Each structure stands twice: as C-alpha cells, then as structure tokens.
Amino acid sequence: MCHMNDREIVIPEVEGKTIRSMRLILTGSTGETEVSIDFADGTSFSGTACPHTELQAELYVGGVGAPQIIKRYGDF
C-alpha cells in the first residue's frame, strides 16, 4: 500500500551491480508501476511507483521460499 511522502530514496547498495533483467509492471486498477530488477549476483530489487510519485523499494535475495530482505527503502 502506498502512502505519500516527500523524500528522495538513495540506493547506494546497487551501484556497480550488473543488471541481468528489468521489468516494469503497470497496474491498471491502482495506477501503480512496479520496477523489478534482477542482478547478475543473484540479488533483486523491486520498487513501486505509486500515484503521487511515491516510491517504496527493497533489495532482496530471491529463490525458493520467502525472499530474504537485505534493506528496505521508503516508508513501509
């Protein structure tokens, strides 16, 4: 769920990583846009651009079972 905030989210943990794939997923009913990036080292990053340009994001390691959250950005 998105909440309004007025902050820039800086993500230095992804600097220098090699991107394996990137997807933008548009949600018609809510107007949100999800950005999903998979890195060559096995980590992934996803963020949601909500109406009113809010962004919630997290760096995580995916795989079998629940993802392991490395760090969350924004207001969760």
Secondary structure, 3 states (H helix, E strand, C coil): CCCCCCCCCCCHHHCCCCEEEEEEEECCCCCCEEEEEEECCCEEEEEEEECCCEEEEEEEECCCCCCEEEEEECCC
